[in-house]
Amino acid sequence: MAMTLEEAPWLGWLLVKALMRFAFMVVNNLVAIPSYICYVIILQPLRVLDSKRFWYIEGIMYKWLLGMVASWGWYAGYTVMEWGEDIKAVSKDEAVMLVNHQATGDVCTLMMCLQDKGLVVAQMMWLMDHIFKYTNFGIVSLVHGDFFIRQGRSYRDQQLLLLKKHLENNYRSRDRKWIVLFPEGGFLRKRRETSQAFAKKNNLPFLTNVTLPRSGATKIILNALVAQQKNGSPAGGDAKELDSKSKGLQWIIDTTIAYPKAEPIDIQTWILGYRKPTVTHVHYRVFPIKDVPLETDDLTTWLYQRFVEKEDLLSHFYETGAFPPSKGHKETVSREMTLSNMWIFLIQSFAFLSGYMWYNIIQYFYHCLF
């Protein structure tokens, strides 16, 4: 009974803090997302006159919105430690990120750790589960040009065709540079048993910290953005929109997310902040696109090798609390990722001031009309 009484104030404060954070998140969404939509609508003439400038402005607002989501975790003490290669060096080139998938918090983690990588977030295209289309952020992702993929064997071929068409229509025309892809096709806890059974049946690597990746979406992306370049013609399908200085897809960034004690963060935790401050660890390894095979069987084998390496990386992390040194290095190096409090204050201020401005504008026209 004594323990319960001692814990009561702490639990009470935790509940109050979670409710306050949830209320702020709701208000934040109510002012930021409608403001984004209003700006996009009012800028439609610019889209006709200067499409590249329009998508640049839209991308900046998109980055700010993702920065707001990142700030919810940042102020709850959920930070990121980066390991491996410094991907800032390739932030201006076109790249595909291949990421292991454990929970909804993976997306929030990437939203945070990519904020300081130049215009990467502004020019990024996400491939995510179709369920995200029906979240508060779905309308923003639809406008930005992210792709929602429906899971399941019965949908697979259709979804890959839709992805190919989506890339042709939106990747170059909207000046996208990076694509984020979760090749496992679902969360670790949901796919592990099925993946292990498939591995056992087909004499493939038996994995516990990740699952065997699916190669379909990766193959579509590489064929659309790389294969045509070898013939000297523009990649991506829309030749008119390809800048003459573009080198096309240049890198594959193998990204491994690790949580202490293998306990991933979900979106509810990120919003409510009821979990103690946690450092999420993200490891990067960069591969030149010329080293990645394009043929289906070779690409599948290559992807399996990457996820076997992820398995080893995560096993080492869970045993030691750190990732192993990169090849050719004796010591491992980590970098703490930080967000600027002033920058967060400025984008939040802009969001709330914009919300106030659009509310008054809409109210004025409503009274004029009715």
Secondary structure, DSSP 8 states (H G I E B T S, - for coil): -HHHHHHHHHHHHHHHHHHHHHHHHHHHHHHHHHHHHHHHHHTHHHHHH-HHHHHHHHHHHHHHHHHHHHHHHHTTTEEEEEEES-GGGGTTSEEEEEE---STHHHHHHHHHTTTSTTTTTTEEEEEEGGGGGSTTHHHHHHHT-EEE--SGGGHHHHHHHHHHHHHHHTTTTT--EEEE-TT-S-HHHHHHHHHHHHHHTT----SSS-----HHHHHHHHHHTGGGGGTS-SSS-GGG--TT---EEEEEEEEEE-GGG----HHHHHH--S--EEEEEEEEEEEGGGS--SHHHHHHHHHHHHHHHHHHHHHHHHHSS----TT-SS--EEEE---HHHHHHHHHHHHHHHHHHHHHHHHHHHHH-
